[in-house]
Amino acid sequence: MGSVHAYETKAGKKLYRIVYRRPDHKQTQERGFTRRRDAELRLAEVEVGKAKGDYVNPADAREDIASIATPWLRAREQVMKPSSYQALRGSWETHVQPRWGGRQVGSVKHSEVQDWVAALSRERAATTVLRAHGVLAAVLDVAERDRRVSRNVARGVALPRKVPKSKPYLTHEQVDALAAASTYPVLVLFLAYTGLRWGEATGLRVKHVDALRRRVSVEENAVLVGGVVHVGTPKTHEARSVPYPAFLSLSIAKLCEGKRRDDILFGDGIAYMRLPNSVRGWFAFAVKRVREADNEFPRVTPHDLRHTAASLAISAGANVKAVQRMLGHASASMTLDTYADLFDDDLDSVAAALDHARRAAVVAEVLPRT
């Protein structure tokens, strides 16, 4: 057990200190308590913390948040996709580090984090706020596991809710119009009828095409990050086989002509095609041309063609499991959450089927006595 001792400062002021042994059995002390009662309460807190296994050394709690975040960011870089890591690091440098980087980890209060989130929510979109809060909370998780703090004060704060944006779904006719107005019509059709992400499509090589089965093997992902194309595995880290419609067979075959097996399918076969500029790129120009002829044509991006592929597949009768495999979602529930508006709930047919099943199962009904 620890003990409480009184002492005097050079100015003659009476203060109190507590002396106790840390869990590693090394003796330490804390000074500066103005009242004996405060010193006793702190000593009791220390003893309870030691007994429960959540004791925090005051010296460890003085570590600044930036010092904890630096190795955490290095570790995340090794396991995250380059594009995801860039967003994470950007959030740290823009929103978290300026506010919290120099703070001692043990000095942060729950109310301060809540105020910061509220202020950020007034200026930034929910996605930005959630990412910034997630970075701070993850760093404080490390501090908690290292016993620098007894609990993570960033957890449990009120966060803004993301409002899902409506997805534009193109019809077959609209896809054809967009392809006709585009510099790369085959790529537009391919994205709209396979649902591949941009990086997955531009990462395809000739050897990934199975012309007999009309399938492509999605094994690589070419993503532009910081002006450099990074090539890695698909988003879920799993290869998948995706079919393409017969009407694309001849166009895909022509793309393969004159190229070696390891050459890139789309483009010149050597350099990866880059995502077109959202304002001045060839895709935006094609959308503009179509909208000039049809002002009801939605403003779409290359990624929106992935949503179109899901819509066209579901309207053609594909079930949720088939759509999940085509899109490369981690689970069918993710597909349902993303495209719930496209799947008919068909509740009336459920009631009709139950009624039919009951009538078929009941041989005779018991009639009431007259």
Secondary structure, DSSP 8 states (H G I E B T S, - for coil): --EEEEEE-TT--EEEEEEEE-TTS-EEEEEEESSHHHHHHHHHHHHHHHHHT----TTGGGSBHHHHHHHHHHHHHHHS-HHHHHHHHHHIIIIIHHHHTTSBGGG--HHHHHHHHHHHHTTS-HHHHHHHHHHHHHHHHHHHHTTSSSS-TTTT---------------HHHHHHHHHTSS-HHHHHHHHHH---HHHHHT-BGGGEETTTTEEEE--EEEEETTEEEEE--TTS--EEEE--GGGHHHHHHHHTT--TTSBSSSSSSS------TTTSHHHHHHHHHHHH-TTS----TTHHHHHHHHHHHHTT--HHHHHHHHT-S-HHHHHHHSGGGS---HHHHHHHHHHHHHHH-S-------
